[in-house]
Amino acid sequence: MLGLPCFINSDCASNQCADPDSDGQKTCVKGPGDPCTQLIECYNKKCQNGLCAP
C-alpha cells in the first residue's frame, strides 16, 4: 500500500520502494505512469503533467 514503510520493491503492491523525501525511511511509492500531484509520490521524484515520469 502506498505510503507504508518498506525495505525492498517487492514489499509494495506498486513494486516501488524508495525514499523520495530523503528522510532516511523508505516507503511504498508510485511508479512510472501512475497519477501524481507531488514529486515525493513518485519513485524517481518526477511528477510531470499529473503522472510519474519514467
Distance bins in CASP14 RR format, pairs under 12 A and 6 or more apart:
PFRMAT RR
TARGET T0000
AUTHOR 0000-0000-0000
RMODE 2
METHOD distances of the structure
MODEL  1
1 11 0 0 0 0 0 1 0 0 0 0 0
1 12 1 0 0 1 0 0 0 0 0 0 0
1 13 1 0 0 1 0 0 0 0 0 0 0
1 14 0 0 0 0 1 0 0 0 0 0 0
1 16 0 0 0 0 0 1 0 0 0 0 0
1 17 0 0 0 0 0 1 0 0 0 0 0
1 27 0 0 0 0 1 0 0 0 0 0 0
1 28 1 0 0 1 0 0 0 0 0 0 0
1 29 0 0 0 0 0 1 0 0 0 0 0
1 30 0 0 0 0 0 1 0 0 0 0 0
2 11 0 0 0 0 0 1 0 0 0 0 0
2 12 1 0 0 1 0 0 0 0 0 0 0
2 13 1 0 0 1 0 0 0 0 0 0 0
2 14 1 0 0 1 0 0 0 0 0 0 0
2 15 0 0 0 0 0 1 0 0 0 0 0
2 16 0 0 0 0 1 0 0 0 0 0 0
2 17 0 0 0 0 0 1 0 0 0 0 0
2 18 0 0 0 0 0 1 0 0 0 0 0
2 20 0 0 0 0 0 1 0 0 0 0 0
2 27 1 0 0 1 0 0 0 0 0 0 0
2 28 1 0 1 0 0 0 0 0 0 0 0
2 29 1 0 0 1 0 0 0 0 0 0 0
2 30 1 0 0 1 0 0 0 0 0 0 0
2 31 0 0 0 0 0 1 0 0 0 0 0
2 34 0 0 0 0 1 0 0 0 0 0 0
2 35 0 0 0 0 0 1 0 0 0 0 0
2 36 0 0 0 0 0 1 0 0 0 0 0
2 38 0 0 0 0 0 1 0 0 0 0 0
2 40 0 0 0 0 0 1 0 0 0 0 0
2 41 1 0 0 1 0 0 0 0 0 0 0
2 42 0 0 0 0 0 1 0 0 0 0 0
2 43 0 0 0 0 0 1 0 0 0 0 0
2 52 0 0 0 0 0 1 0 0 0 0 0
3 11 0 0 0 0 0 1 0 0 0 0 0
3 12 0 0 0 0 1 0 0 0 0 0 0
3 13 0 0 0 0 0 1 0 0 0 0 0
3 14 0 0 0 0 1 0 0 0 0 0 0
3 16 0 0 0 0 0 1 0 0 0 0 0
3 17 0 0 0 0 0 1 0 0 0 0 0
3 18 0 0 0 0 0 1 0 0 0 0 0
3 19 0 0 0 0 0 1 0 0 0 0 0
3 20 0 0 0 0 0 1 0 0 0 0 0
3 21 0 0 0 0 0 1 0 0 0 0 0
3 25 0 0 0 0 0 1 0 0 0 0 0
3 26 0 0 0 0 1 0 0 0 0 0 0
3 27 1 0 1 0 0 0 0 0 0 0 0
3 28 1 0 1 0 0 0 0 0 0 0 0
3 29 1 0 0 1 0 0 0 0 0 0 0
3 30 0 0 0 0 1 0 0 0 0 0 0
3 40 0 0 0 0 1 0 0 0 0 0 0
3 41 0 0 0 0 1 0 0 0 0 0 0
4 11 0 0 0 0 1 0 0 0 0 0 0
4 12 1 0 0 1 0 0 0 0 0 0 0
4 13 0 0 0 0 1 0 0 0 0 0 0
4 14 0 0 0 0 0 1 0 0 0 0 0
4 16 0 0 0 0 0 1 0 0 0 0 0
4 17 0 0 0 0 1 0 0 0 0 0 0
4 25 0 0 0 0 0 1 0 0 0 0 0
4 26 0 0 0 0 1 0 0 0 0 0 0
4 27 1 0 0 1 0 0 0 0 0 0 0
4 28 1 0 1 0 0 0 0 0 0 0 0
4 29 0 0 0 0 0 1 0 0 0 0 0
5 11 0 0 0 0 1 0 0 0 0 0 0
5 12 0 0 0 0 1 0 0 0 0 0 0
5 17 0 0 0 0 1 0 0 0 0 0 0
5 18 0 0 0 0 0 1 0 0 0 0 0
5 19 0 0 0 0 0 1 0 0 0 0 0
5 23 0 0 0 0 0 1 0 0 0 0 0
5 24 0 0 0 0 0 1 0 0 0 0 0
5 25 1 0 0 1 0 0 0 0 0 0 0
5 26 1 0 0 1 0 0 0 0 0 0 0
5 27 1 0 1 0 0 0 0 0 0 0 0
5 28 0 0 0 0 1 0 0 0 0 0 0
5 29 0 0 0 0 0 1 0 0 0 0 0
6 12 1 0 1 0 0 0 0 0 0 0 0
6 13 0 0 0 0 0 1 0 0 0 0 0
6 14 0 0 0 0 1 0 0 0 0 0 0
6 15 0 0 0 0 0 1 0 0 0 0 0
6 16 0 0 0 0 1 0 0 0 0 0 0
6 17 1 1 0 0 0 0 0 0 0 0 0
6 18 0 0 0 0 1 0 0 0 0 0 0
6 19 0 0 0 0 1 0 0 0 0 0 0
6 25 0 0 0 0 1 0 0 0 0 0 0
6 26 1 0 1 0 0 0 0 0 0 0 0
6 27 1 0 0 1 0 0 0 0 0 0 0
6 28 1 0 1 0 0 0 0 0 0 0 0
6 29 0 0 0 0 1 0 0 0 0 0 0
6 43 0 0 0 0 0 1 0 0 0 0 0
7 17 1 0 0 1 0 0 0 0 0 0 0
7 18 0 0 0 0 0 1 0 0 0 0 0
7 19 0 0 0 0 0 1 0 0 0 0 0
7 25 0 0 0 0 0 1 0 0 0 0 0
7 26 1 0 0 1 0 0 0 0 0 0 0
7 27 0 0 0 0 0 1 0 0 0 0 0
7 28 0 0 0 0 0 1 0 0 0 0 0
8 15 0 0 0 0 1 0 0 0 0 0 0
8 16 0 0 0 0 0 1 0 0 0 0 0
8 17 1 0 1 0 0 0 0 0 0 0 0
8 18 0 0 0 0 0 1 0 0 0 0 0
8 26 0 0 0 0 1 0 0 0 0 0 0
8 28 0 0 0 0 0 1 0 0 0 0 0
9 15 1 0 1 0 0 0 0 0 0 0 0
9 16 1 0 0 1 0 0 0 0 0 0 0
9 17 1 0 1 0 0 0 0 0 0 0 0
9 18 0 0 0 0 1 0 0 0 0 0 0
9 26 0 0 0 0 1 0 0 0 0 0 0
9 27 0 0 0 0 0 1 0 0 0 0 0
9 28 0 0 0 0 1 0 0 0 0 0 0
9 29 0 0 0 0 0 1 0 0 0 0 0
9 31 0 0 0 0 0 1 0 0 0 0 0
9 43 0 0 0 0 1 0 0 0 0 0 0
10 16 0 0 0 0 0 1 0 0 0 0 0
10 17 0 0 0 0 1 0 0 0 0 0 0
10 28 0 0 0 0 0 1 0 0 0 0 0
11 17 1 0 1 0 0 0 0 0 0 0 0
11 18 0 0 0 0 0 1 0 0 0 0 0
11 26 0 0 0 0 1 0 0 0 0 0 0
11 27 0 0 0 0 1 0 0 0 0 0 0
11 28 1 0 0 1 0 0 0 0 0 0 0
11 29 0 0 0 0 0 1 0 0 0 0 0
12 18 0 0 0 0 1 0 0 0 0 0 0
12 26 0 0 0 0 1 0 0 0 0 0 0
12 27 0 0 0 0 1 0 0 0 0 0 0
12 28 1 1 0 0 0 0 0 0 0 0 0
12 29 1 0 0 1 0 0 0 0 0 0 0
12 30 0 0 0 0 1 0 0 0 0 0 0
12 31 0 0 0 0 1 0 0 0 0 0 0
12 34 0 0 0 0 0 1 0 0 0 0 0
12 43 0 0 0 0 1 0 0 0 0 0 0
13 28 1 0 0 1 0 0 0 0 0 0 0
13 29 0 0 0 0 0 1 0 0 0 0 0
13 30 0 0 0 0 0 1 0 0 0 0 0
13 31 0 0 0 0 0 1 0 0 0 0 0
13 34 0 0 0 0 0 1 0 0 0 0 0
14 27 0 0 0 0 0 1 0 0 0 0 0
14 28 1 0 1 0 0 0 0 0 0 0 0
14 29 1 0 0 1 0 0 0 0 0 0 0
14 30 1 0 1 0 0 0 0 0 0 0 0
14 31 1 0 1 0 0 0 0 0 0 0 0
14 32 0 0 0 0 0 1 0 0 0 0 0
14 33 0 0 0 0 0 1 0 0 0 0 0
14 34 1 0 0 1 0 0 0 0 0 0 0
14 35 0 0 0 0 0 1 0 0 0 0 0
14 36 0 0 0 0 0 1 0 0 0 0 0
14 41 0 0 0 0 0 1 0 0 0 0 0
14 42 0 0 0 0 0 1 0 0 0 0 0
14 43 0 0 0 0 1 0 0 0 0 0 0
14 52 0 0 0 0 1 0 0 0 0 0 0
15 28 0 0 0 0 1 0 0 0 0 0 0
15 29 0 0 0 0 0 1 0 0 0 0 0
15 30 0 0 0 0 0 1 0 0 0 0 0
15 31 0 0 0 0 1 0 0 0 0 0 0
15 32 0 0 0 0 0 1 0 0 0 0 0
15 34 0 0 0 0 0 1 0 0 0 0 0
15 43 0 0 0 0 1 0 0 0 0 0 0
16 26 0 0 0 0 1 0 0 0 0 0 0
16 27 0 0 0 0 1 0 0 0 0 0 0
16 28 1 0 0 1 0 0 0 0 0 0 0
16 29 1 0 1 0 0 0 0 0 0 0 0
16 30 1 0 0 1 0 0 0 0 0 0 0
16 31 1 0 1 0 0 0 0 0 0 0 0
16 32 0 0 0 0 1 0 0 0 0 0 0
16 33 0 0 0 0 0 1 0 0 0 0 0
16 34 0 0 0 0 1 0 0 0 0 0 0
16 36 0 0 0 0 0 1 0 0 0 0 0
16 41 0 0 0 0 0 1 0 0 0 0 0
16 42 0 0 0 0 1 0 0 0 0 0 0
16 43 1 0 1 0 0 0 0 0 0 0 0
16 44 0 0 0 0 1 0 0 0 0 0 0
16 45 0 0 0 0 0 1 0 0 0 0 0
16 52 0 0 0 0 1 0 0 0 0 0 0
17 25 0 0 0 0 0 1 0 0 0 0 0
17 26 1 0 1 0 0 0 0 0 0 0 0
17 27 1 0 0 1 0 0 0 0 0 0 0
17 28 1 0 0 1 0 0 0 0 0 0 0
17 29 1 0 0 1 0 0 0 0 0 0 0
17 30 0 0 0 0 0 1 0 0 0 0 0
17 31 0 0 0 0 0 1 0 0 0 0 0
17 43 0 0 0 0 1 0 0 0 0 0 0
18 24 0 0 0 0 0 1 0 0 0 0 0
18 25 0 0 0 0 0 1 0 0 0 0 0
18 26 1 0 0 1 0 0 0 0 0 0 0
18 27 1 0 0 1 0 0 0 0 0 0 0
18 28 0 0 0 0 1 0 0 0 0 0 0
18 29 1 0 1 0 0 0 0 0 0 0 0
18 30 0 0 0 0 1 0 0 0 0 0 0
18 31 0 0 0 0 1 0 0 0 0 0 0
18 39 0 0 0 0 0 1 0 0 0 0 0
18 40 0 0 0 0 1 0 0 0 0 0 0
18 41 0 0 0 0 0 1 0 0 0 0 0
18 42 0 0 0 0 1 0 0 0 0 0 0
18 43 1 0 1 0 0 0 0 0 0 0 0
18 44 1 0 0 1 0 0 0 0 0 0 0
18 45 0 0 0 0 1 0 0 0 0 0 0
18 46 0 0 0 0 0 1 0 0 0 0 0
18 52 0 0 0 0 0 1 0 0 0 0 0
19 25 1 0 0 1 0 0 0 0 0 0 0
19 26 1 0 1 0 0 0 0 0 0 0 0
19 27 1 0 0 1 0 0 0 0 0 0 0
19 28 0 0 0 0 0 1 0 0 0 0 0
19 29 0 0 0 0 1 0 0 0 0 0 0
19 40 0 0 0 0 1 0 0 0 0 0 0
19 43 0 0 0 0 0 1 0 0 0 0 0
19 44 0 0 0 0 0 1 0 0 0 0 0
19 45 0 0 0 0 1 0 0 0 0 0 0
20 26 0 0 0 0 1 0 0 0 0 0 0
20 27 0 0 0 0 1 0 0 0 0 0 0
20 28 0 0 0 0 0 1 0 0 0 0 0
20 29 1 0 1 0 0 0 0 0 0 0 0
20 30 0 0 0 0 1 0 0 0 0 0 0
20 31 0 0 0 0 0 1 0 0 0 0 0
20 36 0 0 0 0 0 1 0 0 0 0 0
20 38 0 0 0 0 1 0 0 0 0 0 0
20 39 1 0 0 1 0 0 0 0 0 0 0
20 40 1 0 1 0 0 0 0 0 0 0 0
20 41 1 0 0 1 0 0 0 0 0 0 0
20 42 1 0 0 1 0 0 0 0 0 0 0
20 43 1 0 0 1 0 0 0 0 0 0 0
20 44 1 0 0 1 0 0 0 0 0 0 0
20 45 1 0 1 0 0 0 0 0 0 0 0
20 46 0 0 0 0 1 0 0 0 0 0 0
20 47 0 0 0 0 0 1 0 0 0 0 0
20 52 0 0 0 0 0 1 0 0 0 0 0
21 27 0 0 0 0 1 0 0 0 0 0 0
21 29 0 0 0 0 1 0 0 0 0 0 0
21 38 0 0 0 0 1 0 0 0 0 0 0
21 39 0 0 0 0 1 0 0 0 0 0 0
21 40 1 0 1 0 0 0 0 0 0 0 0
21 41 0 0 0 0 1 0 0 0 0 0 0
21 42 0 0 0 0 0 1 0 0 0 0 0
21 45 0 0 0 0 1 0 0 0 0 0 0
22 39 0 0 0 0 0 1 0 0 0 0 0
22 40 0 0 0 0 1 0 0 0 0 0 0
22 45 0 0 0 0 1 0 0 0 0 0 0
23 40 0 0 0 0 1 0 0 0 0 0 0
26 43 0 0 0 0 0 1 0 0 0 0 0
27 40 0 0 0 0 1 0 0 0 0 0 0
27 41 0 0 0 0 0 1 0 0 0 0 0
27 42 0 0 0 0 0 1 0 0 0 0 0
27 43 0 0 0 0 0 1 0 0 0 0 0
28 34 0 0 0 0 0 1 0 0 0 0 0
28 41 0 0 0 0 0 1 0 0 0 0 0
28 42 0 0 0 0 0 1 0 0 0 0 0
28 43 0 0 0 0 1 0 0 0 0 0 0
29 36 0 0 0 0 1 0 0 0 0 0 0
29 38 0 0 0 0 0 1 0 0 0 0 0
29 39 0 0 0 0 0 1 0 0 0 0 0
29 40 1 0 0 1 0 0 0 0 0 0 0
29 41 1 0 0 1 0 0 0 0 0 0 0
29 42 1 0 0 1 0 0 0 0 0 0 0
29 43 1 0 1 0 0 0 0 0 0 0 0
29 44 0 0 0 0 1 0 0 0 0 0 0
29 45 0 0 0 0 1 0 0 0 0 0 0
29 46 0 0 0 0 0 1 0 0 0 0 0
29 47 0 0 0 0 0 1 0 0 0 0 0
29 52 0 0 0 0 1 0 0 0 0 0 0
30 36 1 0 1 0 0 0 0 0 0 0 0
30 37 0 0 0 0 0 1 0 0 0 0 0
30 38 0 0 0 0 0 1 0 0 0 0 0
30 39 0 0 0 0 0 1 0 0 0 0 0
30 40 0 0 0 0 1 0 0 0 0 0 0
30 41 1 0 1 0 0 0 0 0 0 0 0
30 42 1 0 1 0 0 0 0 0 0 0 0
30 43 1 0 0 1 0 0 0 0 0 0 0
30 44 0 0 0 0 1 0 0 0 0 0 0
30 45 0 0 0 0 0 1 0 0 0 0 0
30 46 0 0 0 0 0 1 0 0 0 0 0
30 47 0 0 0 0 1 0 0 0 0 0 0
30 50 0 0 0 0 0 1 0 0 0 0 0
30 51 0 0 0 0 1 0 0 0 0 0 0
30 52 1 0 1 0 0 0 0 0 0 0 0
30 53 0 0 0 0 0 1 0 0 0 0 0
31 41 0 0 0 0 1 0 0 0 0 0 0
31 42 1 0 0 1 0 0 0 0 0 0 0
31 43 1 0 1 0 0 0 0 0 0 0 0
31 44 0 0 0 0 1 0 0 0 0 0 0
31 45 0 0 0 0 0 1 0 0 0 0 0
31 46 0 0 0 0 1 0 0 0 0 0 0
31 47 0 0 0 0 0 1 0 0 0 0 0
31 51 0 0 0 0 1 0 0 0 0 0 0
31 52 1 0 1 0 0 0 0 0 0 0 0
31 53 0 0 0 0 1 0 0 0 0 0 0
31 54 0 0 0 0 1 0 0 0 0 0 0
32 42 1 0 0 1 0 0 0 0 0 0 0
32 43 1 0 0 1 0 0 0 0 0 0 0
32 44 1 0 0 1 0 0 0 0 0 0 0
32 46 0 0 0 0 1 0 0 0 0 0 0
32 47 0 0 0 0 0 1 0 0 0 0 0
32 48 0 0 0 0 0 1 0 0 0 0 0
32 51 1 0 0 1 0 0 0 0 0 0 0
32 52 1 0 1 0 0 0 0 0 0 0 0
32 53 1 0 0 1 0 0 0 0 0 0 0
32 54 1 0 1 0 0 0 0 0 0 0 0
33 41 0 0 0 0 0 1 0 0 0 0 0
33 42 0 0 0 0 1 0 0 0 0 0 0
33 43 0 0 0 0 0 1 0 0 0 0 0
33 44 0 0 0 0 0 1 0 0 0 0 0
33 46 0 0 0 0 0 1 0 0 0 0 0
33 47 0 0 0 0 0 1 0 0 0 0 0
33 48 0 0 0 0 1 0 0 0 0 0 0
33 49 0 0 0 0 0 1 0 0 0 0 0
33 50 0 0 0 0 1 0 0 0 0 0 0
33 51 1 0 1 0 0 0 0 0 0 0 0
33 52 1 0 1 0 0 0 0 0 0 0 0
33 53 1 0 0 1 0 0 0 0 0 0 0
33 54 1 0 0 1 0 0 0 0 0 0 0
34 41 1 0 0 1 0 0 0 0 0 0 0
34 42 1 0 0 1 0 0 0 0 0 0 0
34 43 0 0 0 0 1 0 0 0 0 0 0
34 44 0 0 0 0 0 1 0 0 0 0 0
34 46 0 0 0 0 0 1 0 0 0 0 0
34 47 0 0 0 0 1 0 0 0 0 0 0
34 48 0 0 0 0 0 1 0 0 0 0 0
34 50 0 0 0 0 1 0 0 0 0 0 0
34 51 1 0 0 1 0 0 0 0 0 0 0
34 52 1 0 1 0 0 0 0 0 0 0 0
34 53 0 0 0 0 0 1 0 0 0 0 0
34 54 0 0 0 0 0 1 0 0 0 0 0
35 41 0 0 0 0 1 0 0 0 0 0 0
35 42 0 0 0 0 0 1 0 0 0 0 0
35 47 0 0 0 0 1 0 0 0 0 0 0
35 48 0 0 0 0 0 1 0 0 0 0 0
35 49 0 0 0 0 0 1 0 0 0 0 0
35 50 1 0 1 0 0 0 0 0 0 0 0
35 51 1 0 0 1 0 0 0 0 0 0 0
35 52 1 0 0 1 0 0 0 0 0 0 0
36 42 1 0 1 0 0 0 0 0 0 0 0
36 43 0 0 0 0 0 1 0 0 0 0 0
36 44 0 0 0 0 0 1 0 0 0 0 0
36 45 0 0 0 0 0 1 0 0 0 0 0
36 46 0 0 0 0 1 0 0 0 0 0 0
36 47 1 1 0 0 0 0 0 0 0 0 0
36 48 0 0 0 0 1 0 0 0 0 0 0
36 49 0 0 0 0 1 0 0 0 0 0 0
36 50 1 0 1 0 0 0 0 0 0 0 0
36 51 1 0 0 1 0 0 0 0 0 0 0
36 52 1 0 1 0 0 0 0 0 0 0 0
36 53 0 0 0 0 1 0 0 0 0 0 0
37 47 1 0 0 1 0 0 0 0 0 0 0
37 48 0 0 0 0 0 1 0 0 0 0 0
37 49 0 0 0 0 0 1 0 0 0 0 0
37 50 1 0 0 1 0 0 0 0 0 0 0
37 51 0 0 0 0 0 1 0 0 0 0 0
37 52 0 0 0 0 0 1 0 0 0 0 0
38 45 0 0 0 0 1 0 0 0 0 0 0
38 46 0 0 0 0 0 1 0 0 0 0 0
38 47 1 0 0 1 0 0 0 0 0 0 0
38 50 0 0 0 0 1 0 0 0 0 0 0
38 52 0 0 0 0 0 1 0 0 0 0 0
39 45 1 0 1 0 0 0 0 0 0 0 0
39 46 1 0 0 1 0 0 0 0 0 0 0
39 47 1 0 1 0 0 0 0 0 0 0 0
39 48 0 0 0 0 1 0 0 0 0 0 0
39 50 0 0 0 0 0 1 0 0 0 0 0
39 52 0 0 0 0 1 0 0 0 0 0 0
39 53 0 0 0 0 1 0 0 0 0 0 0
40 46 0 0 0 0 0 1 0 0 0 0 0
40 47 0 0 0 0 1 0 0 0 0 0 0
40 52 0 0 0 0 0 1 0 0 0 0 0
41 47 1 0 0 1 0 0 0 0 0 0 0
41 50 0 0 0 0 1 0 0 0 0 0 0
41 51 0 0 0 0 0 1 0 0 0 0 0
41 52 1 0 0 1 0 0 0 0 0 0 0
41 53 0 0 0 0 0 1 0 0 0 0 0
42 48 0 0 0 0 1 0 0 0 0 0 0
42 50 0 0 0 0 1 0 0 0 0 0 0
42 51 0 0 0 0 1 0 0 0 0 0 0
42 52 1 1 0 0 0 0 0 0 0 0 0
42 53 1 0 0 1 0 0 0 0 0 0 0
42 54 0 0 0 0 0 1 0 0 0 0 0
43 52 1 0 0 1 0 0 0 0 0 0 0
43 53 0 0 0 0 1 0 0 0 0 0 0
43 54 0 0 0 0 1 0 0 0 0 0 0
44 51 0 0 0 0 0 1 0 0 0 0 0
44 52 1 0 0 1 0 0 0 0 0 0 0
44 53 1 0 0 1 0 0 0 0 0 0 0
44 54 1 0 0 1 0 0 0 0 0 0 0
45 52 0 0 0 0 1 0 0 0 0 0 0
45 53 0 0 0 0 1 0 0 0 0 0 0
46 52 1 0 0 1 0 0 0 0 0 0 0
46 53 1 1 0 0 0 0 0 0 0 0 0
46 54 0 0 0 0 1 0 0 0 0 0 0
47 53 1 0 0 1 0 0 0 0 0 0 0
47 54 0 0 0 0 0 1 0 0 0 0 0
48 54 0 0 0 0 1 0 0 0 0 0 0
END
